[in-house]
């Protein structure tokens, strides 16, 4: 799957009122938090925040599930 196709799917998700859920393990977990912050914050242009959540930020829940 190309990056362009993935970007188009994310745009469709936002246009339908959806949220982007991002996750990873190890170093990818910290990258998921970074990417969520980039969507929520005003990266390089003034714009409304985009709905994104890093699933790796709630370690209490993640470590309680078995």
PDB file of N, H, CA, C and O in Angstrom:
ATOM      1  N   UNK A   1       0.849  -1.161   0.000  1.00  0.00           N
ATOM      2  CA  UNK A   1       0.000   0.000   0.000  1.00  0.00           C
ATOM      3  C   UNK A   1       0.905   1.237   0.000  1.00  0.00           C
ATOM      4  O   UNK A   1       1.839   1.324   0.797  1.00  0.00           O
ATOM      5  N   UNK A   2       0.634   2.169  -0.874  1.00  0.00           N
ATOM      6  H   UNK A   2      -0.125   2.098  -1.521  1.00  0.00           H
ATOM      7  CA  UNK A   2       1.480   3.354  -0.998  1.00  0.00           C
ATOM      8  C   UNK A   2       1.119   4.401   0.061  1.00  0.00           C
ATOM      9  O   UNK A   2       0.015   4.400   0.606  1.00  0.00           O
ATOM     10  N   UNK A   3       2.062   5.282   0.333  1.00  0.00           N
ATOM     11  H   UNK A   3       2.959   5.283  -0.110  1.00  0.00           H
ATOM     12  CA  UNK A   3       1.828   6.376   1.280  1.00  0.00           C
ATOM     13  C   UNK A   3       0.690   7.267   0.784  1.00  0.00           C
ATOM     14  O   UNK A   3      -0.097   7.773   1.585  1.00  0.00           O
ATOM     15  N   UNK A   4       0.601   7.459  -0.523  1.00  0.00           N
ATOM     16  H   UNK A   4       1.241   7.048  -1.173  1.00  0.00           H
ATOM     17  CA  UNK A   4      -0.471   8.284  -1.082  1.00  0.00           C
ATOM     18  C   UNK A   4      -1.842   7.668  -0.796  1.00  0.00           C
ATOM     19  O   UNK A   4      -2.783   8.373  -0.431  1.00  0.00           O
ATOM     20  N   UNK A   5      -1.944   6.364  -0.963  1.00  0.00           N
ATOM     21  H   UNK A   5      -1.180   5.791  -1.259  1.00  0.00           H
ATOM     22  CA  UNK A   5      -3.210   5.663  -0.700  1.00  0.00           C
ATOM     23  C   UNK A   5      -3.583   5.777   0.785  1.00  0.00           C
ATOM     24  O   UNK A   5      -4.743   6.016   1.120  1.00  0.00           O
ATOM     25  N   UNK A   6      -2.609   5.606   1.657  1.00  0.00           N
ATOM     26  H   UNK A   6      -1.667   5.412   1.385  1.00  0.00           H
ATOM     27  CA  UNK A   6      -2.863   5.712   3.095  1.00  0.00           C
ATOM     28  C   UNK A   6      -3.334   7.120   3.439  1.00  0.00           C
ATOM     29  O   UNK A   6      -4.284   7.289   4.203  1.00  0.00           O
ATOM     30  N   UNK A   7      -2.668   8.140   2.872  1.00  0.00           N
ATOM     31  H   UNK A   7      -1.896   8.003   2.251  1.00  0.00           H
ATOM     32  CA  UNK A   7      -3.057   9.531   3.118  1.00  0.00           C
ATOM     33  C   UNK A   7      -4.493   9.774   2.652  1.00  0.00           C
ATOM     34  O   UNK A   7      -5.258  10.459   3.329  1.00  0.00           O
ATOM     35  N   UNK A   8      -4.856   9.215   1.502  1.00  0.00           N
ATOM     36  H   UNK A   8      -4.234   8.658   0.952  1.00  0.00           H
ATOM     37  CA  UNK A   8      -6.215   9.381   0.994  1.00  0.00           C
ATOM     38  C   UNK A   8      -7.235   8.731   1.929  1.00  0.00           C
ATOM     39  O   UNK A   8      -8.322   9.272   2.130  1.00  0.00           O
ATOM     40  N   UNK A   9      -6.893   7.585   2.495  1.00  0.00           N
ATOM     41  H   UNK A   9      -6.010   7.146   2.331  1.00  0.00           H
ATOM     42  CA  UNK A   9      -7.796   6.903   3.423  1.00  0.00           C
ATOM     43  C   UNK A   9      -7.960   7.707   4.714  1.00  0.00           C
ATOM     44  O   UNK A   9      -9.059   7.776   5.263  1.00  0.00           O
ATOM     45  N   UNK A  10      -6.878   8.314   5.199  1.00  0.00           N
ATOM     46  H   UNK A  10      -5.985   8.258   4.753  1.00  0.00           H
ATOM     47  CA  UNK A  10      -6.952   9.145   6.402  1.00  0.00           C
ATOM     48  C   UNK A  10      -7.837  10.356   6.137  1.00  0.00           C
ATOM     49  O   UNK A  10      -8.654  10.719   6.983  1.00  0.00           O
ATOM     50  N   UNK A  11      -7.686  10.982   4.982  1.00  0.00           N
ATOM     51  H   UNK A  11      -7.022  10.688   4.295  1.00  0.00           H
ATOM     52  CA  UNK A  11      -8.519  12.140   4.622  1.00  0.00           C
ATOM     53  C   UNK A  11      -9.988  11.736   4.571  1.00  0.00           C
ATOM     54  O   UNK A  11     -10.845  12.466   5.070  1.00  0.00           O
ATOM     55  N   UNK A  12     -10.293  10.576   3.972  1.00  0.00           N
ATOM     56  H   UNK A  12      -9.597   9.983   3.567  1.00  0.00           H
ATOM     57  CA  UNK A  12     -11.676  10.093   3.933  1.00  0.00           C
ATOM     58  C   UNK A  12     -12.219   9.899   5.341  1.00  0.00           C
ATOM     59  O   UNK A  12     -13.366  10.244   5.625  1.00  0.00           O
ATOM     60  N   UNK A  13     -11.392   9.346   6.216  1.00  0.00           N
ATOM     61  H   UNK A  13     -10.461   9.065   5.985  1.00  0.00           H
ATOM     62  CA  UNK A  13     -11.790   9.123   7.607  1.00  0.00           C
ATOM     63  C   UNK A  13     -12.159  10.450   8.271  1.00  0.00           C
ATOM     64  O   UNK A  13     -13.211  10.554   8.901  1.00  0.00           O
ATOM     65  N   UNK A  14     -11.308  11.456   8.135  1.00  0.00           N
ATOM     66  H   UNK A  14     -10.453  11.372   7.623  1.00  0.00           H
ATOM     67  CA  UNK A  14     -11.582  12.766   8.731  1.00  0.00           C
ATOM     68  C   UNK A  14     -12.835  13.395   8.127  1.00  0.00           C
ATOM     69  O   UNK A  14     -13.642  13.979   8.849  1.00  0.00           O
ATOM     70  N   UNK A  15     -13.003  13.281   6.824  1.00  0.00           N
ATOM     71  H   UNK A  15     -12.347  12.806   6.237  1.00  0.00           H
ATOM     72  CA  UNK A  15     -14.172  13.866   6.160  1.00  0.00           C
ATOM     73  C   UNK A  15     -15.483  13.227   6.614  1.00  0.00           C
ATOM     74  O   UNK A  15     -16.532  13.870   6.571  1.00  0.00           O
ATOM     75  N   UNK A  16     -15.431  11.967   7.049  1.00  0.00           N
ATOM     76  H   UNK A  16     -14.579  11.445   7.084  1.00  0.00           H
ATOM     77  CA  UNK A  16     -16.625  11.284   7.558  1.00  0.00           C
ATOM     78  C   UNK A  16     -16.822  11.506   9.047  1.00  0.00           C
ATOM     79  O   UNK A  16     -17.746  10.951   9.643  1.00  0.00           O
ATOM     80  N   UNK A  17     -15.948  12.326   9.660  1.00  0.00           N
ATOM     81  H   UNK A  17     -15.198  12.777   9.176  1.00  0.00           H
ATOM     82  CA  UNK A  17     -16.069  12.601  11.086  1.00  0.00           C
ATOM     83  C   UNK A  17     -15.364  11.592  11.970  1.00  0.00           C
ATOM     84  O   UNK A  17     -15.595  11.562  13.179  1.00  0.00           O
ATOM     85  N   UNK A  18     -14.507  10.765  11.387  1.00  0.00           N
ATOM     86  H   UNK A  18     -14.319  10.789  10.405  1.00  0.00           H
ATOM     87  CA  UNK A  18     -13.796   9.751  12.158  1.00  0.00           C
ATOM     88  C   UNK A  18     -12.542  10.281  12.817  1.00  0.00           C
ATOM     89  O   UNK A  18     -12.158  11.435  12.624  1.00  0.00           O
ATOM     90  N   UNK A  19     -11.904   9.413  13.606  1.00  0.00           N
ATOM     91  H   UNK A  19     -12.215   8.476  13.763  1.00  0.00           H
ATOM     92  CA  UNK A  19     -10.661   9.735  14.300  1.00  0.00           C
ATOM     93  C   UNK A  19      -9.574   8.779  13.829  1.00  0.00           C
ATOM     94  O   UNK A  19      -9.840   7.625  13.494  1.00  0.00           O
ATOM     95  N   UNK A  20      -8.357   9.280  13.812  1.00  0.00           N
ATOM     96  H   UNK A  20      -8.141  10.218  14.084  1.00  0.00           H
ATOM     97  CA  UNK A  20      -7.209   8.455  13.466  1.00  0.00           C
ATOM     98  C   UNK A  20      -6.649   7.845  14.747  1.00  0.00           C
ATOM     99  O   UNK A  20      -6.251   8.571  15.658  1.00  0.00           O
ATOM    100  N   UNK A  21      -6.618   6.537  14.819  1.00  0.00           N
ATOM    101  H   UNK A  21      -6.941   5.948  14.079  1.00  0.00           H
ATOM    102  CA  UNK A  21      -6.055   5.824  15.967  1.00  0.00           C
ATOM    103  C   UNK A  21      -4.671   5.323  15.571  1.00  0.00           C
ATOM    104  O   UNK A  21      -4.515   4.626  14.568  1.00  0.00           O
ATOM    105  N   UNK A  22      -3.667   5.686  16.371  1.00  0.00           N
ATOM    106  H   UNK A  22      -3.793   6.252  17.185  1.00  0.00           H
ATOM    107  CA  UNK A  22      -2.279   5.372  16.042  1.00  0.00           C
ATOM    108  C   UNK A  22      -1.688   4.555  17.182  1.00  0.00           C
ATOM    109  O   UNK A  22      -1.947   4.843  18.351  1.00  0.00           O
ATOM    110  N   UNK A  23      -0.889   3.531  16.850  1.00  0.00           N
ATOM    111  H   UNK A  23      -0.679   3.297  15.901  1.00  0.00           H
ATOM    112  CA  UNK A  23      -0.292   2.710  17.901  1.00  0.00           C
ATOM    113  C   UNK A  23       1.028   2.127  17.429  1.00  0.00           C
ATOM    114  O   UNK A  23       1.365   2.186  16.247  1.00  0.00           O
ATOM    115  N   UNK A  24       1.756   1.571  18.360  1.00  0.00           N
ATOM    116  H   UNK A  24       1.482   1.523  19.320  1.00  0.00           H
ATOM    117  CA  UNK A  24       3.014   0.904  18.062  1.00  0.00           C
ATOM    118  C   UNK A  24       3.559   0.316  19.348  1.00  0.00           C
ATOM    119  O   UNK A  24       2.991   0.515  20.422  1.00  0.00           O
ATOM    120  N   UNK A  25       4.656  -0.404  19.235  1.00  0.00           N
ATOM    121  H   UNK A  25       5.117  -0.566  18.362  1.00  0.00           H
ATOM    122  CA  UNK A  25       5.307  -0.922  20.438  1.00  0.00           C
ATOM    123  C   UNK A  25       6.767  -0.470  20.427  1.00  0.00           C
ATOM    124  O   UNK A  25       7.335  -0.208  19.367  1.00  0.00           O
ATOM    125  N   UNK A  26       7.355  -0.382  21.591  1.00  0.00           N
ATOM    126  H   UNK A  26       6.894  -0.595  22.452  1.00  0.00           H
ATOM    127  CA  UNK A  26       8.733   0.074  21.692  1.00  0.00           C
ATOM    128  C   UNK A  26       8.890   1.491  21.175  1.00  0.00           C
ATOM    129  O   UNK A  26       8.119   2.378  21.541  1.00  0.00           O
ATOM    130  N   UNK A  27       9.876   1.707  20.334  1.00  0.00           N
ATOM    131  H   UNK A  27      10.503   0.987  20.037  1.00  0.00           H
ATOM    132  CA  UNK A  27      10.113   3.027  19.761  1.00  0.00           C
ATOM    133  C   UNK A  27       8.946   3.510  18.918  1.00  0.00           C
ATOM    134  O   UNK A  27       8.699   4.713  18.830  1.00  0.00           O
ATOM    135  N   UNK A  28       8.231   2.591  18.303  1.00  0.00           N
ATOM    136  H   UNK A  28       8.431   1.614  18.375  1.00  0.00           H
ATOM    137  CA  UNK A  28       7.069   2.963  17.493  1.00  0.00           C
ATOM    138  C   UNK A  28       5.946   3.535  18.361  1.00  0.00           C
ATOM    139  O   UNK A  28       5.135   4.326  17.879  1.00  0.00           O
ATOM    140  N   UNK A  29       5.896   3.144  19.625  1.00  0.00           N
ATOM    141  H   UNK A  29       6.555   2.502  20.016  1.00  0.00           H
ATOM    142  CA  UNK A  29       4.889   3.702  20.536  1.00  0.00           C
ATOM    143  C   UNK A  29       5.134   5.185  20.743  1.00  0.00           C
ATOM    144  O   UNK A  29       4.193   5.979  20.749  1.00  0.00           O
ATOM    145  N   UNK A  30       6.388   5.560  20.912  1.00  0.00           N
ATOM    146  H   UNK A  30       7.152   4.915  20.907  1.00  0.00           H
ATOM    147  CA  UNK A  30       6.682   6.988  21.079  1.00  0.00           C
ATOM    148  C   UNK A  30       6.440   7.743  19.776  1.00  0.00           C
ATOM    149  O   UNK A  30       6.015   8.897  19.805  1.00  0.00           O
ATOM    150  N   UNK A  31       6.700   7.119  18.648  1.00  0.00           N
ATOM    151  H   UNK A  31       7.045   6.180  18.624  1.00  0.00           H
ATOM    152  CA  UNK A  31       6.415   7.760  17.365  1.00  0.00           C
ATOM    153  C   UNK A  31       4.913   7.943  17.175  1.00  0.00           C
ATOM    154  O   UNK A  31       4.485   8.940  16.594  1.00  0.00           O
ATOM    155  N   UNK A  32       4.105   7.000  17.656  1.00  0.00           N
ATOM    156  H   UNK A  32       4.453   6.190  18.129  1.00  0.00           H
ATOM    157  CA  UNK A  32       2.647   7.154  17.524  1.00  0.00           C
ATOM    158  C   UNK A  32       2.169   8.364  18.316  1.00  0.00           C
ATOM    159  O   UNK A  32       1.270   9.081  17.876  1.00  0.00           O
ATOM    160  N   UNK A  33       2.763   8.591  19.477  1.00  0.00           N
ATOM    161  H   UNK A  33       3.493   8.008  19.834  1.00  0.00           H
ATOM    162  CA  UNK A  33       2.409   9.762  20.274  1.00  0.00           C
ATOM    163  C   UNK A  33       2.846  11.042  19.562  1.00  0.00           C
ATOM    164  O   UNK A  33       2.123  12.038  19.574  1.00  0.00           O
ATOM    165  N   UNK A  34       4.007  11.016  18.952  1.00  0.00           N
ATOM    166  H   UNK A  34       4.594  10.207  18.942  1.00  0.00           H
ATOM    167  CA  UNK A  34       4.505  12.174  18.205  1.00  0.00           C
ATOM    168  C   UNK A  34       3.573  12.490  17.032  1.00  0.00           C
ATOM    169  O   UNK A  34       3.227  13.650  16.813  1.00  0.00           O
ATOM    170  N   UNK A  35       3.169  11.474  16.287  1.00  0.00           N
ATOM    171  H   UNK A  35       3.450  10.531  16.465  1.00  0.00           H
ATOM    172  CA  UNK A  35       2.292  11.696  15.133  1.00  0.00           C
ATOM    173  C   UNK A  35       0.931  12.225  15.567  1.00  0.00           C
ATOM    174  O   UNK A  35       0.378  13.110  14.914  1.00  0.00           O
ATOM    175  N   UNK A  36       0.386  11.698  16.652  1.00  0.00           N
ATOM    176  H   UNK A  36       0.835  10.979  17.182  1.00  0.00           H
ATOM    177  CA  UNK A  36      -0.899  12.199  17.152  1.00  0.00           C
ATOM    178  C   UNK A  36      -0.774  13.680  17.507  1.00  0.00           C
ATOM    179  O   UNK A  36      -1.670  14.471  17.211  1.00  0.00           O
ATOM    180  N   UNK A  37       0.324  14.047  18.134  1.00  0.00           N
ATOM    181  H   UNK A  37       1.052  13.405  18.374  1.00  0.00           H
ATOM    182  CA  UNK A  37       0.545  15.459  18.476  1.00  0.00           C
ATOM    183  C   UNK A  37       0.635  16.315  17.218  1.00  0.00           C
ATOM    184  O   UNK A  37       0.144  17.444  17.209  1.00  0.00           O
ATOM    185  N   UNK A  38       1.249  15.807  16.168  1.00  0.00           N
ATOM    186  H   UNK A  38       1.648  14.890  16.175  1.00  0.00           H
ATOM    187  CA  UNK A  38       1.352  16.559  14.912  1.00  0.00           C
ATOM    188  C   UNK A  38      -0.028  16.800  14.301  1.00  0.00           C
ATOM    189  O   UNK A  38      -0.279  17.871  13.750  1.00  0.00           O
ATOM    190  N   UNK A  39      -0.914  15.825  14.393  1.00  0.00           N
ATOM    191  H   UNK A  39      -0.710  14.955  14.841  1.00  0.00           H
ATOM    192  CA  UNK A  39      -2.270  15.994  13.856  1.00  0.00           C
ATOM    193  C   UNK A  39      -3.082  16.974  14.696  1.00  0.00           C
ATOM    194  O   UNK A  39      -3.843  17.779  14.159  1.00  0.00           O
ATOM    195  N   UNK A  40      -2.918  16.905  15.998  1.00  0.00           N
ATOM    196  H   UNK A  40      -2.300  16.251  16.434  1.00  0.00           H
ATOM    197  CA  UNK A  40      -3.706  17.753  16.888  1.00  0.00           C
ATOM    198  C   UNK A  40      -3.192  19.191  16.887  1.00  0.00           C
ATOM    199  O   UNK A  40      -3.984  20.134  16.897  1.00  0.00           O
ATOM    200  N   UNK A  41      -1.879  19.361  16.875  1.00  0.00           N
ATOM    201  H   UNK A  41      -1.236  18.596  16.867  1.00  0.00           H
ATOM    202  CA  UNK A  41      -1.284  20.700  16.878  1.00  0.00           C
ATOM    203  C   UNK A  41      -1.250  21.287  15.475  1.00  0.00           C
ATOM    204  O   UNK A  41      -1.531  20.600  14.492  1.00  0.00           O
ATOM    205  N   UNK A  42      -0.909  22.545  15.398  1.00  0.00           N
ATOM    206  H   UNK A  42      -0.681  23.103  16.196  1.00  0.00           H
ATOM    207  CA  UNK A  42      -0.865  23.260  14.114  1.00  0.00           C
ATOM    208  C   UNK A  42       0.518  23.125  13.485  1.00  0.00           C
ATOM    209  O   UNK A  42       1.244  24.118  13.449  1.00  0.00           O
ATOM    210  N   UNK A  43       0.901  22.031  13.017  1.00  0.00           N
ATOM    211  H   UNK A  43       0.311  21.224  13.046  1.00  0.00           H
ATOM    212  CA  UNK A  43       2.223  21.721  12.481  1.00  0.00           C
ATOM    213  C   UNK A  43       2.890  22.926  11.814  1.00  0.00           C
ATOM    214  O   UNK A  43       3.558  23.681  12.521  1.00  0.00           O
ATOM    215  N   UNK A  44       2.762  23.155  10.545  1.00  0.00           N
ATOM    216  H   UNK A  44       2.220  22.542   9.971  1.00  0.00           H
ATOM    217  CA  UNK A  44       3.406  24.291   9.872  1.00  0.00           C
ATOM    218  C   UNK A  44       2.419  25.360   9.416  1.00  0.00           C
ATOM    219  O   UNK A  44       2.826  26.471   9.076  1.00  0.00           O
ATOM    220  N   UNK A  45       1.148  25.043   9.405  1.00  0.00           N
ATOM    221  H   UNK A  45       0.817  24.140   9.681  1.00  0.00           H
ATOM    222  CA  UNK A  45       0.129  25.957   8.896  1.00  0.00           C
ATOM    223  C   UNK A  45      -0.963  26.145   9.940  1.00  0.00           C
ATOM    224  O   UNK A  45      -1.270  25.231  10.705  1.00  0.00           O
ATOM    225  N   UNK A  46      -1.542  27.332   9.962  1.00  0.00           N
ATOM    226  H   UNK A  46      -1.292  28.074   9.341  1.00  0.00           H
ATOM    227  CA  UNK A  46      -2.675  27.600  10.846  1.00  0.00           C
ATOM    228  C   UNK A  46      -3.874  26.784  10.348  1.00  0.00           C
ATOM    229  O   UNK A  46      -4.311  26.956   9.210  1.00  0.00           O
ATOM    230  N   UNK A  47      -4.399  25.911  11.187  1.00  0.00           N
ATOM    231  H   UNK A  47      -4.045  25.772  12.111  1.00  0.00           H
ATOM    232  CA  UNK A  47      -5.531  25.069  10.813  1.00  0.00           C
ATOM    233  C   UNK A  47      -6.192  24.540  12.070  1.00  0.00           C
ATOM    234  O   UNK A  47      -5.629  24.609  13.162  1.00  0.00           O
ATOM    235  N   UNK A  48      -7.393  24.012  11.900  1.00  0.00           N
ATOM    236  H   UNK A  48      -7.850  23.955  11.013  1.00  0.00           H
ATOM    237  CA  UNK A  48      -8.077  23.367  13.016  1.00  0.00           C
ATOM    238  C   UNK A  48      -7.359  22.064  13.356  1.00  0.00           C
ATOM    239  O   UNK A  48      -6.737  21.461  12.482  1.00  0.00           O
ATOM    240  N   UNK A  49      -7.434  21.623  14.606  1.00  0.00           N
ATOM    241  H   UNK A  49      -7.940  22.113  15.316  1.00  0.00           H
ATOM    242  CA  UNK A  49      -6.816  20.341  14.958  1.00  0.00           C
ATOM    243  C   UNK A  49      -7.530  19.185  14.262  1.00  0.00           C
ATOM    244  O   UNK A  49      -8.735  19.246  14.021  1.00  0.00           O
ATOM    245  N   UNK A  50      -6.790  18.149  13.946  1.00  0.00           N
ATOM    246  H   UNK A  50      -5.810  18.100  14.142  1.00  0.00           H
ATOM    247  CA  UNK A  50      -7.354  16.943  13.343  1.00  0.00           C
ATOM    248  C   UNK A  50      -7.480  15.881  14.435  1.00  0.00           C
ATOM    249  O   UNK A  50      -6.586  15.751  15.271  1.00  0.00           O
ATOM    250  N   UNK A  51      -8.572  15.123  14.442  1.00  0.00           N
ATOM    251  H   UNK A  51      -9.298  15.228  13.764  1.00  0.00           H
ATOM    252  CA  UNK A  51      -8.804  14.161  15.519  1.00  0.00           C
ATOM    253  C   UNK A  51      -7.924  12.922  15.394  1.00  0.00           C
ATOM    254  O   UNK A  51      -8.140  12.076  14.527  1.00  0.00           O
ATOM    255  N   UNK A  52      -6.934  12.829  16.271  1.00  0.00           N
ATOM    256  H   UNK A  52      -6.758  13.517  16.976  1.00  0.00           H
ATOM    257  CA  UNK A  52      -6.027  11.681  16.287  1.00  0.00           C
ATOM    258  C   UNK A  52      -5.740  11.309  17.731  1.00  0.00           C
ATOM    259  O   UNK A  52      -5.635  12.178  18.597  1.00  0.00           O
ATOM    260  N   UNK A  53      -5.616  10.015  17.985  1.00  0.00           N
ATOM    261  H   UNK A  53      -5.701   9.309  17.281  1.00  0.00           H
ATOM    262  CA  UNK A  53      -5.350   9.513  19.330  1.00  0.00           C
ATOM    263  C   UNK A  53      -4.246   8.466  19.242  1.00  0.00           C
ATOM    264  O   UNK A  53      -4.302   7.553  18.418  1.00  0.00           O
ATOM    265  N   UNK A  54      -3.240   8.614  20.107  1.00  0.00           N
ATOM    266  H   UNK A  54      -3.195   9.356  20.776  1.00  0.00           H
ATOM    267  CA  UNK A  54      -2.213   7.573  20.232  1.00  0.00           C
ATOM    268  C   UNK A  54      -2.690   6.586  21.288  1.00  0.00           C
ATOM    269  O   UNK A  54      -2.848   6.946  22.455  1.00  0.00           O
ATOM    270  N   UNK A  55      -2.916   5.358  20.885  1.00  0.00           N
ATOM    271  H   UNK A  55      -2.788   5.066  19.937  1.00  0.00           H
ATOM    272  CA  UNK A  55      -3.441   4.355  21.815  1.00  0.00           C
ATOM    273  C   UNK A  55      -2.405   3.934  22.852  1.00  0.00           C
ATOM    274  O   UNK A  55      -2.751   3.270  23.829  1.00  0.00           O
ATOM    275  N   UNK A  56      -1.162   4.302  22.660  1.00  0.00           N
ATOM    276  H   UNK A  56      -0.882   4.841  21.866  1.00  0.00           H
ATOM    277  CA  UNK A  56      -0.096   3.877  23.567  1.00  0.00           C
ATOM    278  C   UNK A  56       0.064   4.791  24.772  1.00  0.00           C
ATOM    279  O   UNK A  56       0.952   4.561  25.593  1.00  0.00           O
ATOM    280  N   UNK A  57      -0.770   5.823  24.907  1.00  0.00           N
ATOM    281  H   UNK A  57      -1.492   6.010  24.240  1.00  0.00           H
ATOM    282  CA  UNK A  57      -0.566   6.785  25.990  1.00  0.00           C
ATOM    283  C   UNK A  57      -1.211   6.377  27.302  1.00  0.00           C
ATOM    284  O   UNK A  57      -0.872   6.941  28.342  1.00  0.00           O
ATOM    285  N   UNK A  58      -2.113   5.435  27.292  1.00  0.00           N
ATOM    286  H   UNK A  58      -2.388   4.977  26.447  1.00  0.00           H
ATOM    287  CA  UNK A  58      -2.773   5.028  28.528  1.00  0.00           C
ATOM    288  C   UNK A  58      -2.163   3.726  29.034  1.00  0.00           C
ATOM    289  O   UNK A  58      -2.745   2.652  28.882  1.00  0.00           O
ATOM    290  N   UNK A  59      -0.992   3.837  29.633  1.00  0.00           N
ATOM    291  H   UNK A  59      -0.519   4.709  29.757  1.00  0.00           H
ATOM    292  CA  UNK A  59      -0.269   2.642  30.058  1.00  0.00           C
ATOM    293  C   UNK A  59      -0.972   1.894  31.184  1.00  0.00           C
ATOM    294  O   UNK A  59      -0.775   0.688  31.335  1.00  0.00           O
ATOM    295  N   UNK A  60      -1.780   2.580  31.970  1.00  0.00           N
ATOM    296  H   UNK A  60      -1.939   3.559  31.847  1.00  0.00           H
ATOM    297  CA  UNK A  60      -2.510   1.892  33.036  1.00  0.00           C
ATOM    298  C   UNK A  60      -3.444   0.845  32.443  1.00  0.00           C
ATOM    299  O   UNK A  60      -3.517  -0.282  32.934  1.00  0.00           O
ATOM    300  N   UNK A  61      -4.147   1.219  31.399  1.00  0.00           N
ATOM    301  H   UNK A  61      -4.088   2.134  31.000  1.00  0.00           H
ATOM    302  CA  UNK A  61      -5.052   0.261  30.759  1.00  0.00           C
ATOM    303  C   UNK A  61      -4.268  -0.797  30.000  1.00  0.00           C
ATOM    304  O   UNK A  61      -4.574  -1.986  30.084  1.00  0.00           O
ATOM    305  N   UNK A  62      -3.250  -0.360  29.254  1.00  0.00           N
ATOM    306  H   UNK A  62      -3.001   0.606  29.185  1.00  0.00           H
ATOM    307  CA  UNK A  62      -2.483  -1.313  28.454  1.00  0.00           C
ATOM    308  C   UNK A  62      -1.855  -2.411  29.307  1.00  0.00           C
ATOM    309  O   UNK A  62      -1.831  -3.576  28.912  1.00  0.00           O
ATOM    310  N   UNK A  63      -1.351  -2.037  30.470  1.00  0.00           N
ATOM    311  H   UNK A  63      -1.370  -1.090  30.791  1.00  0.00           H
ATOM    312  CA  UNK A  63      -0.677  -3.039  31.321  1.00  0.00           C
ATOM    313  C   UNK A  63      -1.642  -3.832  32.183  1.00  0.00           C
ATOM    314  O   UNK A  63      -1.235  -4.819  32.797  1.00  0.00           O
ATOM    315  N   UNK A  64      -2.910  -3.436  32.250  1.00  0.00           N
ATOM    316  H   UNK A  64      -3.241  -2.635  31.752  1.00  0.00           H
ATOM    317  CA  UNK A  64      -3.875  -4.191  33.064  1.00  0.00           C
ATOM    318  C   UNK A  64      -4.601  -5.252  32.245  1.00  0.00           C
ATOM    319  O   UNK A  64      -5.255  -6.125  32.815  1.00  0.00           O
ATOM    320  N   UNK A  65      -4.501  -5.194  30.936  1.00  0.00           N
ATOM    321  H   UNK A  65      -3.969  -4.485  30.472  1.00  0.00           H
ATOM    322  CA  UNK A  65      -5.189  -6.152  30.080  1.00  0.00           C
ATOM    323  C   UNK A  65      -4.300  -7.364  29.845  1.00  0.00           C
ATOM    324  O   UNK A  65      -3.126  -7.216  29.505  1.00  0.00           O
ATOM    325  N   UNK A  66      -4.836  -8.531  30.020  1.00  0.00           N
ATOM    326  H   UNK A  66      -5.790  -8.651  30.296  1.00  0.00           H
ATOM    327  CA  UNK A  66      -4.067  -9.757  29.765  1.00  0.00           C
ATOM    328  C   UNK A  66      -4.855 -10.721  28.941  1.00  0.00           C
ATOM    329  O   UNK A  66      -4.369 -11.807  28.628  1.00  0.00           O
TER     330      UNK A  66
END
